């Protein structure tokens, strides 16, 4: 039976425009999902910054990305105004889809329209001193868990979450593979890309590259808060073989990934999902990564790269494991990397899954009214 088209509200964070000019993983996902839903005939309203570009109806409470006015990530007020606007007219929609972490929890019970949350950020307690004591953010999820429809972006993220939601699903993030050219013949360098941060594994990548004797070109956003870290811990390593390219735009990414022999991704945190890994593999570039978070789900070990235990048998950081994988990288067929992403991680497949969930959530909500 053909299902009726839906009226959908997509509520995005306001710090970065949709689509993002450079950094912005959540915003890129919102962009892909919104545009594909419009293409499929749904009536979509996007609540985002005023400088966003979309074929959906755009509603904005702020004229441009908050980042452009130096409004910090810790300031939630314009995003609360954004959610308030969406829920004020919530009865106009069949479903509201929030990409704003926990903030929609406080609005979702004020309307009969169901609200679906995608949890783009981690929901686990390993970063706090007492693992039995939930931080307030997770307590709020627990308070509202029975009325919350939640989407995790990996099985790992769901497994690590101490809050158990009665209605929850896993939807992998998808990318636009047409933006990533397949390159069967890379150049002689390895790559690392992410926001410059210790837990993103930049120092691990540098150590492994130096130990393996290979070139490492790395790129990513450098926030003000990390400039001293960069100066003290990263800059001393720069030279002929270790180069920092700055923050790349979307159009530069394909060549950066595709020309690399592999992307090194020795992260030290349980990342819910790494778009970088899928983007690299779409170009045919294998990924060498530590087995944290979603890595074993995104990278097919020994087929599209190497998933390396983060600790060796003596409990030390396993830089040697990354080095061994670097030396074996020619065993990976770059065609297999591309095929893997085509099969698992396109934005069309992501949208298929979200569409399916929208209808389920609407039906569940109707039964419970």
TILO-385002 format. One record per residue (C-alpha): residue number from 1; x, y, z. Coordinates in nm, 4 decimals. Layout:
BEGIN
{num=NUM | xx=X | yy=Y | zz=Z};
...
//
This chain:
BEGIN
{num=1 | xx=0.0000 | yy=0.0000 | zz=0.0000};
{num=2 | xx=0.1343 | yy=0.3423 | zz=-0.0962};
{num=3 | xx=0.1808 | yy=0.5576 | zz=0.2143};
{num=4 | xx=0.0663 | yy=0.9189 | zz=0.2269};
{num=5 | xx=0.3223 | yy=1.1975 | zz=0.2122};
{num=6 | xx=0.4085 | yy=1.3554 | zz=0.5446};
{num=7 | xx=0.4424 | yy=1.7044 | zz=0.6868};
{num=8 | xx=0.7822 | yy=1.6935 | zz=0.8574};
{num=9 | xx=0.9659 | yy=1.9457 | zz=1.0749};
{num=10 | xx=1.3449 | yy=1.9127 | zz=1.0787};
{num=11 | xx=1.4969 | yy=2.1077 | zz=1.3682};
{num=12 | xx=1.8688 | yy=2.1714 | zz=1.3262};
{num=13 | xx=2.1326 | yy=2.3278 | zz=1.5523};
{num=14 | xx=2.1943 | yy=2.6959 | zz=1.4710};
{num=15 | xx=2.5703 | yy=2.7169 | zz=1.5201};
{num=16 | xx=2.6449 | yy=2.6178 | zz=1.1596};
{num=17 | xx=2.4397 | yy=2.6818 | zz=0.8460};
{num=18 | xx=2.2703 | yy=2.4045 | zz=0.6457};
{num=19 | xx=2.4585 | yy=2.2746 | zz=0.4509};
{num=20 | xx=2.7851 | yy=2.3578 | zz=0.6289};
{num=21 | xx=3.0572 | yy=2.5428 | zz=0.4404};
{num=22 | xx=3.3308 | yy=2.3406 | zz=0.6110};
{num=23 | xx=3.3037 | yy=2.1645 | zz=0.9475};
{num=24 | xx=2.9582 | yy=2.0404 | zz=1.0467};
{num=25 | xx=2.8807 | yy=1.6689 | zz=1.0569};
{num=26 | xx=2.5317 | yy=1.7020 | zz=1.2100};
{num=27 | xx=2.4440 | yy=1.9839 | zz=0.9712};
{num=28 | xx=2.5549 | yy=1.7796 | zz=0.6704};
{num=29 | xx=2.3302 | yy=1.4909 | zz=0.7765};
{num=30 | xx=2.0341 | yy=1.7260 | zz=0.8283};
{num=31 | xx=2.0964 | yy=1.8713 | zz=0.4813};
{num=32 | xx=2.1068 | yy=1.5318 | zz=0.3070};
{num=33 | xx=1.7966 | yy=1.4097 | zz=0.4894};
{num=34 | xx=1.5942 | yy=1.7269 | zz=0.4341};
{num=35 | xx=1.6664 | yy=1.7564 | zz=0.0624};
{num=36 | xx=1.5982 | yy=1.3876 | zz=-0.0039};
{num=37 | xx=1.2673 | yy=1.4003 | zz=0.1834};
{num=38 | xx=1.1628 | yy=1.7006 | zz=-0.0270};
{num=39 | xx=1.2670 | yy=1.5129 | zz=-0.3413};
{num=40 | xx=1.0423 | yy=1.2233 | zz=-0.2341};
{num=41 | xx=0.7421 | yy=1.4536 | zz=-0.2138};
{num=42 | xx=0.7148 | yy=1.5167 | zz=0.1588};
{num=43 | xx=0.6289 | yy=1.8666 | zz=0.2838};
{num=44 | xx=0.9343 | yy=1.9580 | zz=0.4901};
{num=45 | xx=0.9968 | yy=2.2629 | zz=0.7070};
{num=46 | xx=1.3576 | yy=2.3199 | zz=0.8130};
{num=47 | xx=1.4200 | yy=2.5171 | zz=1.1323};
{num=48 | xx=1.7762 | yy=2.6412 | zz=1.0861};
{num=49 | xx=1.9927 | yy=2.9547 | zz=1.0642};
{num=50 | xx=1.8801 | yy=3.2241 | zz=0.8207};
{num=51 | xx=2.1801 | yy=3.1757 | zz=0.5903};
{num=52 | xx=2.0884 | yy=2.8107 | zz=0.5278};
{num=53 | xx=2.0019 | yy=2.6947 | zz=0.1749};
{num=54 | xx=1.7275 | yy=2.4386 | zz=0.1221};
{num=55 | xx=1.4425 | yy=2.3343 | zz=-0.1067};
{num=56 | xx=1.2288 | yy=2.2882 | zz=0.2046};
{num=57 | xx=1.0440 | yy=2.5745 | zz=0.3705};
{num=58 | xx=1.3008 | yy=2.7570 | zz=0.5863};
{num=59 | xx=1.2058 | yy=2.8999 | zz=0.9265};
{num=60 | xx=1.4749 | yy=3.0996 | zz=1.1092};
{num=61 | xx=1.4878 | yy=3.2682 | zz=1.4469};
{num=62 | xx=1.8423 | yy=3.3960 | zz=1.3832};
{num=63 | xx=1.9709 | yy=3.5462 | zz=1.0552};
{num=64 | xx=2.2983 | yy=3.3547 | zz=1.0261};
{num=65 | xx=2.5018 | yy=3.0738 | zz=1.1811};
{num=66 | xx=2.5668 | yy=3.1496 | zz=1.5500};
{num=67 | xx=2.9330 | yy=3.0657 | zz=1.4965};
{num=68 | xx=2.9675 | yy=3.3736 | zz=1.2727};
{num=69 | xx=2.8706 | yy=3.5955 | zz=1.5670};
{num=70 | xx=3.1022 | yy=3.4108 | zz=1.8067};
{num=71 | xx=2.8132 | yy=3.2711 | zz=2.0106};
{num=72 | xx=2.9693 | yy=2.9728 | zz=2.1940};
{num=73 | xx=2.8551 | yy=2.6107 | zz=2.1842};
{num=74 | xx=2.7747 | yy=2.6394 | zz=2.5551};
{num=75 | xx=2.5085 | yy=2.9077 | zz=2.4955};
{num=76 | xx=2.1770 | yy=2.7254 | zz=2.4293};
{num=77 | xx=1.9351 | yy=3.0173 | zz=2.4177};
{num=78 | xx=1.8868 | yy=3.0754 | zz=2.0435};
{num=79 | xx=1.8556 | yy=2.7007 | zz=1.9948};
{num=80 | xx=1.5843 | yy=2.6939 | zz=2.2609};
{num=81 | xx=1.4089 | yy=2.9744 | zz=2.0752};
{num=82 | xx=1.4415 | yy=2.7643 | zz=1.7580};
{num=83 | xx=1.2759 | yy=2.4654 | zz=1.9263};
{num=84 | xx=1.0091 | yy=2.6851 | zz=2.0790};
{num=85 | xx=0.9149 | yy=2.8143 | zz=1.7321};
{num=86 | xx=0.8929 | yy=2.4586 | zz=1.5960};
{num=87 | xx=0.6724 | yy=2.3330 | zz=1.8798};
{num=88 | xx=0.4501 | yy=2.6440 | zz=1.8758};
{num=89 | xx=0.3289 | yy=2.5301 | zz=1.5344};
{num=90 | xx=0.3809 | yy=2.1605 | zz=1.6083};
{num=91 | xx=0.0203 | yy=2.0730 | zz=1.5298};
{num=92 | xx=0.0873 | yy=2.1638 | zz=1.1649};
{num=93 | xx=0.3192 | yy=1.8625 | zz=1.1280};
{num=94 | xx=0.2818 | yy=1.4864 | zz=1.1271};
{num=95 | xx=0.6194 | yy=1.4518 | zz=1.2992};
{num=96 | xx=0.8939 | yy=1.6730 | zz=1.4433};
{num=97 | xx=1.2498 | yy=1.5472 | zz=1.4012};
{num=98 | xx=1.4942 | yy=1.7092 | zz=1.6438};
{num=99 | xx=1.8729 | yy=1.7065 | zz=1.5988};
{num=100 | xx=1.9301 | yy=1.9153 | zz=1.9128};
{num=101 | xx=2.0471 | yy=1.6666 | zz=2.1730};
{num=102 | xx=1.8290 | yy=1.6758 | zz=2.4868};
{num=103 | xx=1.6653 | yy=2.0161 | zz=2.4385};
{num=104 | xx=1.3491 | yy=1.8934 | zz=2.2658};
{num=105 | xx=1.2695 | yy=1.6732 | zz=2.5683};
{num=106 | xx=1.1213 | yy=1.9729 | zz=2.7488};
{num=107 | xx=0.8840 | yy=2.0523 | zz=2.4609};
{num=108 | xx=0.7784 | yy=1.7096 | zz=2.3303};
{num=109 | xx=0.4950 | yy=1.6566 | zz=2.5776};
{num=110 | xx=0.3349 | yy=1.9940 | zz=2.4947};
{num=111 | xx=0.1967 | yy=1.8726 | zz=2.1613};
{num=112 | xx=0.0174 | yy=1.5654 | zz=2.0274};
{num=113 | xx=0.2599 | yy=1.5600 | zz=1.7344};
{num=114 | xx=0.5272 | yy=1.2938 | zz=1.7920};
{num=115 | xx=0.8899 | yy=1.4026 | zz=1.8203};
{num=116 | xx=1.1772 | yy=1.1848 | zz=1.6999};
{num=117 | xx=1.5237 | yy=1.2546 | zz=1.8405};
{num=118 | xx=1.8464 | yy=1.1615 | zz=1.6641};
{num=119 | xx=2.1218 | yy=1.1286 | zz=1.9238};
{num=120 | xx=2.4211 | yy=1.2703 | zz=1.7374};
{num=121 | xx=2.6258 | yy=1.3051 | zz=2.0571};
{num=122 | xx=2.7476 | yy=1.0355 | zz=2.2979};
{num=123 | xx=2.5142 | yy=0.9136 | zz=2.5707};
{num=124 | xx=2.7460 | yy=0.7354 | zz=2.8089};
{num=125 | xx=2.8989 | yy=0.7929 | zz=3.1515};
{num=126 | xx=3.2592 | yy=0.6762 | zz=3.1153};
{num=127 | xx=3.3887 | yy=1.0334 | zz=3.1242};
{num=128 | xx=3.2696 | yy=1.1026 | zz=3.4794};
{num=129 | xx=3.4359 | yy=0.9932 | zz=3.8025};
{num=130 | xx=3.1502 | yy=0.7864 | zz=3.9407};
{num=131 | xx=2.9950 | yy=0.5700 | zz=3.6640};
{num=132 | xx=2.6931 | yy=0.4920 | zz=3.8841};
{num=133 | xx=2.6030 | yy=0.8595 | zz=3.9178};
{num=134 | xx=2.4299 | yy=0.9892 | zz=3.6069};
{num=135 | xx=2.5155 | yy=1.3422 | zz=3.4942};
{num=136 | xx=2.2135 | yy=1.5754 | zz=3.4783};
{num=137 | xx=2.1919 | yy=1.5542 | zz=3.0990};
{num=138 | xx=2.1416 | yy=1.1769 | zz=3.1141};
{num=139 | xx=1.9056 | yy=1.2103 | zz=3.4096};
{num=140 | xx=1.6827 | yy=1.4260 | zz=3.1900};
{num=141 | xx=1.6787 | yy=1.1572 | zz=2.9213};
{num=142 | xx=1.5867 | yy=0.9053 | zz=3.1917};
{num=143 | xx=1.3035 | yy=1.1263 | zz=3.3220};
{num=144 | xx=1.1517 | yy=1.1508 | zz=2.9727};
{num=145 | xx=1.2521 | yy=0.8094 | zz=2.8389};
{num=146 | xx=0.8987 | yy=0.6613 | zz=2.8226};
{num=147 | xx=0.7725 | yy=0.9404 | zz=2.5957};
{num=148 | xx=1.0917 | yy=0.9641 | zz=2.3884};
{num=149 | xx=1.1348 | yy=0.8194 | zz=2.0397};
{num=150 | xx=1.5096 | yy=0.7913 | zz=1.9883};
{num=151 | xx=1.7455 | yy=0.7147 | zz=1.7024};
{num=152 | xx=2.1017 | yy=0.6112 | zz=1.7753};
{num=153 | xx=2.3586 | yy=0.6433 | zz=1.4954};
{num=154 | xx=2.5385 | yy=0.3186 | zz=1.5767};
{num=155 | xx=2.4844 | yy=-0.0005 | zz=1.7742};
{num=156 | xx=2.7854 | yy=0.0904 | zz=1.9845};
{num=157 | xx=2.6272 | yy=0.4207 | zz=2.0867};
{num=158 | xx=2.3077 | yy=0.2403 | zz=2.1899};
{num=159 | xx=2.4974 | yy=-0.0267 | zz=2.3843};
{num=160 | xx=2.6942 | yy=0.2332 | zz=2.5811};
{num=161 | xx=2.3862 | yy=0.4377 | zz=2.6701};
{num=162 | xx=2.2762 | yy=0.3751 | zz=3.0321};
{num=163 | xx=1.9238 | yy=0.4999 | zz=2.9565};
{num=164 | xx=1.6989 | yy=0.2382 | zz=2.7954};
{num=165 | xx=1.4292 | yy=0.3874 | zz=2.5732};
{num=166 | xx=1.1203 | yy=0.1715 | zz=2.5054};
{num=167 | xx=1.1077 | yy=0.3024 | zz=2.1473};
{num=168 | xx=1.4475 | yy=0.3269 | zz=1.9808};
{num=169 | xx=1.6203 | yy=0.2461 | zz=1.6528};
{num=170 | xx=1.9658 | yy=0.2565 | zz=1.4934};
{num=171 | xx=2.0137 | yy=0.4581 | zz=1.1746};
{num=172 | xx=2.3620 | yy=0.4875 | zz=1.0259};
{num=173 | xx=2.4578 | yy=0.8259 | zz=0.8884};
{num=174 | xx=2.4682 | yy=0.8488 | zz=0.5104};
{num=175 | xx=2.6777 | yy=1.0534 | zz=0.2688};
{num=176 | xx=2.6426 | yy=1.1779 | zz=-0.0877};
{num=177 | xx=2.8846 | yy=0.9462 | zz=-0.2641};
{num=178 | xx=2.8587 | yy=1.1517 | zz=-0.5850};
{num=179 | xx=3.0729 | yy=1.4135 | zz=-0.4071};
{num=180 | xx=3.3539 | yy=1.1647 | zz=-0.3518};
{num=181 | xx=3.5472 | yy=1.0472 | zz=-0.6575};
{num=182 | xx=3.6818 | yy=0.6939 | zz=-0.6577};
{num=183 | xx=4.0615 | yy=0.6971 | zz=-0.6954};
{num=184 | xx=4.2245 | yy=0.3612 | zz=-0.7741};
{num=185 | xx=4.5788 | yy=0.5061 | zz=-0.7774};
{num=186 | xx=4.6660 | yy=0.7089 | zz=-0.4667};
{num=187 | xx=4.9763 | yy=0.9177 | zz=-0.4066};
{num=188 | xx=5.2443 | yy=0.8378 | zz=-0.1525};
{num=189 | xx=5.0986 | yy=0.9786 | zz=0.1691};
{num=190 | xx=4.8655 | yy=0.8862 | zz=0.4545};
{num=191 | xx=4.5955 | yy=1.1217 | zz=0.5834};
{num=192 | xx=4.4312 | yy=1.2266 | zz=0.9087};
{num=193 | xx=4.1365 | yy=1.4644 | zz=0.9293};
{num=194 | xx=3.9142 | yy=1.5794 | zz=1.2162};
{num=195 | xx=3.8819 | yy=1.8688 | zz=1.4561};
{num=196 | xx=4.2232 | yy=1.9175 | zz=1.6191};
{num=197 | xx=4.1709 | yy=1.7533 | zz=1.9579};
{num=198 | xx=4.3763 | yy=1.5056 | zz=2.1643};
{num=199 | xx=4.1035 | yy=1.2394 | zz=2.1814};
{num=200 | xx=4.0634 | yy=1.2506 | zz=1.8005};
{num=201 | xx=4.4007 | yy=1.0752 | zz=1.7799};
{num=202 | xx=4.6180 | yy=1.3288 | zz=1.5977};
{num=203 | xx=4.9232 | yy=1.2552 | zz=1.8150};
{num=204 | xx=4.8731 | yy=0.8812 | zz=1.7671};
{num=205 | xx=4.8638 | yy=0.9295 | zz=1.3887};
{num=206 | xx=5.1828 | yy=1.1371 | zz=1.3962};
{num=207 | xx=5.3643 | yy=0.8827 | zz=1.6132};
{num=208 | xx=5.2591 | yy=0.5947 | zz=1.3887};
{num=209 | xx=5.3543 | yy=0.7781 | zz=1.0682};
{num=210 | xx=5.6975 | yy=0.8690 | zz=1.2055};
{num=211 | xx=5.7581 | yy=0.5154 | zz=1.3271};
{num=212 | xx=5.6480 | yy=0.3697 | zz=0.9919};
{num=213 | xx=5.8564 | yy=0.6233 | zz=0.7994};
{num=214 | xx=5.5647 | yy=0.7478 | zz=0.5878};
{num=215 | xx=5.4295 | yy=1.0907 | zz=0.4954};
{num=216 | xx=5.1298 | yy=1.2190 | zz=0.6898};
{num=217 | xx=4.9193 | yy=1.5096 | zz=0.5665};
{num=218 | xx=4.6543 | yy=1.6189 | zz=0.8135};
{num=219 | xx=4.3698 | yy=1.8677 | zz=0.8075};
{num=220 | xx=4.0943 | yy=1.9946 | zz=1.0338};
{num=221 | xx=3.9468 | yy=2.2827 | zz=1.2238};
{num=222 | xx=4.1680 | yy=2.4395 | zz=1.4890};
{num=223 | xx=3.9598 | yy=2.6075 | zz=1.7603};
{num=224 | xx=4.1009 | yy=2.8899 | zz=1.9728};
{num=225 | xx=4.0840 | yy=2.6654 | zz=2.2768};
{num=226 | xx=4.3232 | yy=2.4197 | zz=2.1108};
{num=227 | xx=4.5836 | yy=2.6632 | zz=1.9751};
{num=228 | xx=4.8220 | yy=2.6209 | zz=2.2672};
{num=229 | xx=4.7843 | yy=2.2420 | zz=2.2414};
{num=230 | xx=4.8675 | yy=2.2613 | zz=1.8709};
{num=231 | xx=5.1683 | yy=2.4851 | zz=1.9334};
{num=232 | xx=5.3095 | yy=2.2666 | zz=2.2116};
{num=233 | xx=5.2235 | yy=1.9123 | zz=2.0979};
{num=234 | xx=5.1719 | yy=1.9171 | zz=1.7213};
{num=235 | xx=5.3752 | yy=2.1974 | zz=1.5642};
{num=236 | xx=5.7173 | yy=2.0564 | zz=1.6724};
{num=237 | xx=5.6503 | yy=1.7505 | zz=1.4516};
{num=238 | xx=5.5768 | yy=1.9474 | zz=1.1336};
{num=239 | xx=5.8266 | yy=1.9189 | zz=0.8518};
{num=240 | xx=5.8811 | yy=1.7666 | zz=0.5098};
{num=241 | xx=5.6945 | yy=1.4458 | zz=0.5961};
{num=242 | xx=5.4365 | yy=1.5749 | zz=0.8445};
{num=243 | xx=5.2230 | yy=1.8617 | zz=0.7072};
{num=244 | xx=4.9167 | yy=2.0504 | zz=0.8325};
{num=245 | xx=4.6857 | yy=2.1733 | zz=0.5554};
{num=246 | xx=4.4350 | yy=2.3704 | zz=0.7649};
{num=247 | xx=4.0583 | yy=2.3285 | zz=0.7444};
{num=248 | xx=3.9380 | yy=2.1992 | zz=0.4069};
{num=249 | xx=3.6153 | yy=2.2866 | zz=0.2272};
{num=250 | xx=3.3761 | yy=2.0189 | zz=0.0995};
{num=251 | xx=3.5105 | yy=2.0486 | zz=-0.2570};
{num=252 | xx=3.8674 | yy=1.9818 | zz=-0.1379};
{num=253 | xx=3.7833 | yy=1.6691 | zz=0.0606};
{num=254 | xx=3.7510 | yy=1.4249 | zz=-0.2271};
{num=255 | xx=4.1047 | yy=1.4826 | zz=-0.3576};
{num=256 | xx=4.2479 | yy=1.4849 | zz=-0.0053};
{num=257 | xx=4.0922 | yy=1.1473 | zz=0.0760};
{num=258 | xx=4.1312 | yy=0.9921 | zz=-0.2666};
{num=259 | xx=4.4990 | yy=1.0690 | zz=-0.3053};
{num=260 | xx=4.5861 | yy=0.9126 | zz=0.0311};
{num=261 | xx=4.7006 | yy=0.5518 | zz=0.0640};
{num=262 | xx=4.4871 | yy=0.5291 | zz=0.3785};
{num=263 | xx=4.3245 | yy=0.7479 | zz=0.6412};
{num=264 | xx=4.4656 | yy=0.7011 | zz=0.9906};
{num=265 | xx=4.1904 | yy=0.7255 | zz=1.2529};
{num=266 | xx=4.3414 | yy=0.6173 | zz=1.5875};
{num=267 | xx=4.0735 | yy=0.7834 | zz=1.8015};
{num=268 | xx=4.0671 | yy=0.7473 | zz=2.1797};
{num=269 | xx=3.6946 | yy=0.7972 | zz=2.2418};
{num=270 | xx=3.3764 | yy=0.6071 | zz=2.1713};
{num=271 | xx=3.2681 | yy=0.8100 | zz=1.8706};
{num=272 | xx=2.8997 | yy=0.7462 | zz=1.7920};
{num=273 | xx=2.9654 | yy=0.7570 | zz=1.4165};
{num=274 | xx=3.2573 | yy=0.8799 | zz=1.2054};
{num=275 | xx=3.1543 | yy=1.0380 | zz=0.8743};
{num=276 | xx=3.5238 | yy=1.0757 | zz=0.7948};
{num=277 | xx=3.5574 | yy=0.6989 | zz=0.7664};
{num=278 | xx=3.2690 | yy=0.6654 | zz=0.5192};
{num=279 | xx=3.3857 | yy=0.9635 | zz=0.3121};
{num=280 | xx=3.7362 | yy=0.8183 | zz=0.2844};
{num=281 | xx=3.6149 | yy=0.4716 | zz=0.1882};
{num=282 | xx=3.3822 | yy=0.6234 | zz=-0.0742};
{num=283 | xx=3.6987 | yy=0.7493 | zz=-0.2465};
{num=284 | xx=3.8443 | yy=0.3989 | zz=-0.2298};
{num=285 | xx=4.0719 | yy=0.4930 | zz=0.0585};
{num=286 | xx=4.1007 | yy=0.2331 | zz=0.3374};
{num=287 | xx=4.0806 | yy=0.3346 | zz=0.7039};
{num=288 | xx=4.3175 | yy=0.2286 | zz=0.9806};
{num=289 | xx=4.1514 | yy=0.2932 | zz=1.3166};
{num=290 | xx=4.1473 | yy=0.1967 | zz=1.6813};
{num=291 | xx=3.8522 | yy=-0.0200 | zz=1.7866};
{num=292 | xx=3.6647 | yy=0.2568 | zz=1.9665};
{num=293 | xx=3.2928 | yy=0.3276 | zz=1.9421};
{num=294 | xx=3.1395 | yy=0.2714 | zz=1.5997};
{num=295 | xx=3.4674 | yy=0.1889 | zz=1.4226};
{num=296 | xx=3.4070 | yy=-0.1911 | zz=1.3994};
{num=297 | xx=3.0622 | yy=-0.1223 | zz=1.2481};
{num=298 | xx=3.1829 | yy=0.1309 | zz=0.9915};
{num=299 | xx=3.5127 | yy=-0.0283 | zz=0.8850};
{num=300 | xx=3.5032 | yy=-0.3909 | zz=0.7705};
{num=301 | xx=3.8239 | yy=-0.5277 | zz=0.9211};
{num=302 | xx=4.0781 | yy=-0.6577 | zz=0.6686};
{num=303 | xx=3.8340 | yy=-0.5738 | zz=0.3861};
{num=304 | xx=3.7995 | yy=-0.1940 | zz=0.3853};
{num=305 | xx=4.0822 | yy=-0.1212 | zz=0.6274};
{num=306 | xx=4.2156 | yy=-0.2432 | zz=0.9603};
{num=307 | xx=4.0458 | yy=-0.2237 | zz=1.3009};
{num=308 | xx=4.3308 | yy=-0.2185 | zz=1.5522};
{num=309 | xx=4.2950 | yy=-0.2853 | zz=1.9285};
{num=310 | xx=4.3700 | yy=0.0416 | zz=2.1074};
{num=311 | xx=4.5764 | yy=-0.1320 | zz=2.3755};
{num=312 | xx=4.8436 | yy=-0.3949 | zz=2.3202};
{num=313 | xx=4.8861 | yy=-0.7079 | zz=2.5358};
{num=314 | xx=5.0776 | yy=-0.5067 | zz=2.7968};
{num=315 | xx=4.8018 | yy=-0.2461 | zz=2.8237};
{num=316 | xx=4.9956 | yy=0.0215 | zz=2.6356};
{num=317 | xx=4.8675 | yy=0.2361 | zz=2.3527};
{num=318 | xx=4.8989 | yy=0.0190 | zz=2.0434};
{num=319 | xx=5.0917 | yy=0.2451 | zz=1.8071};
{num=320 | xx=5.2770 | yy=-0.0619 | zz=1.6764};
{num=321 | xx=4.9429 | yy=-0.2072 | zz=1.5667};
{num=322 | xx=4.8794 | yy=0.1028 | zz=1.3535};
{num=323 | xx=5.2314 | yy=0.0768 | zz=1.2096};
{num=324 | xx=5.1788 | yy=-0.2891 | zz=1.1122};
{num=325 | xx=4.8517 | yy=-0.1974 | zz=0.9419};
{num=326 | xx=5.0268 | yy=0.0844 | zz=0.7500};
{num=327 | xx=5.2757 | yy=-0.1674 | zz=0.6121};
{num=328 | xx=4.9924 | yy=-0.4033 | zz=0.5076};
{num=329 | xx=4.7716 | yy=-0.1424 | zz=0.3448};
{num=330 | xx=4.8318 | yy=-0.2679 | zz=-0.0085};
{num=331 | xx=4.6416 | yy=-0.5849 | zz=0.0872};
{num=332 | xx=4.3171 | yy=-0.3837 | zz=0.0832};
{num=333 | xx=4.1351 | yy=-0.3527 | zz=-0.2511};
{num=334 | xx=4.0215 | yy=0.0041 | zz=-0.2954};
{num=335 | xx=3.7213 | yy=-0.1118 | zz=-0.5017};
{num=336 | xx=3.5922 | yy=-0.2983 | zz=-0.1950};
{num=337 | xx=3.5983 | yy=0.0228 | zz=0.0084};
{num=338 | xx=3.3769 | yy=0.2032 | zz=-0.2418};
{num=339 | xx=3.1330 | yy=-0.0885 | zz=-0.2729};
{num=340 | xx=3.1008 | yy=-0.1131 | zz=0.1060};
{num=341 | xx=2.9897 | yy=0.2511 | zz=0.1339};
{num=342 | xx=2.7519 | yy=0.2162 | zz=-0.1619};
{num=343 | xx=2.5880 | yy=-0.0778 | zz=0.0129};
{num=344 | xx=2.5703 | yy=0.0618 | zz=0.3675};
{num=345 | xx=2.6248 | yy=0.4357 | zz=0.4025};
{num=346 | xx=2.4489 | yy=0.6459 | zz=0.1392};
{num=347 | xx=2.2104 | yy=0.9262 | zz=0.2338};
{num=348 | xx=1.9401 | yy=0.7512 | zz=0.0286};
{num=349 | xx=1.9617 | yy=0.4411 | zz=0.2500};
{num=350 | xx=1.9639 | yy=0.6632 | zz=0.5587};
{num=351 | xx=1.6488 | yy=0.8405 | zz=0.4359};
{num=352 | xx=1.4795 | yy=0.5047 | zz=0.3624};
{num=353 | xx=1.5303 | yy=0.4096 | zz=0.7256};
{num=354 | xx=1.4112 | yy=0.7420 | zz=0.8662};
{num=355 | xx=1.1001 | yy=0.7342 | zz=0.6462};
{num=356 | xx=1.0176 | yy=0.3887 | zz=0.7784};
{num=357 | xx=1.0643 | yy=0.5081 | zz=1.1374};
{num=358 | xx=0.8495 | yy=0.8193 | zz=1.0858};
{num=359 | xx=0.5495 | yy=0.6036 | zz=0.9915};
{num=360 | xx=0.6120 | yy=0.3699 | zz=1.2866};
{num=361 | xx=0.6401 | yy=0.6575 | zz=1.5353};
{num=362 | xx=0.3233 | yy=0.8238 | zz=1.4063};
{num=363 | xx=0.1338 | yy=0.4928 | zz=1.4402};
{num=364 | xx=0.2653 | yy=0.4315 | zz=1.7935};
{num=365 | xx=0.1706 | yy=0.7844 | zz=1.8980};
{num=366 | xx=-0.1831 | yy=0.7456 | zz=1.7610};
{num=367 | xx=-0.2358 | yy=0.4239 | zz=1.9587};
{num=368 | xx=-0.1197 | yy=0.5897 | zz=2.2812};
{num=369 | xx=-0.3317 | yy=0.9058 | zz=2.2556};
//
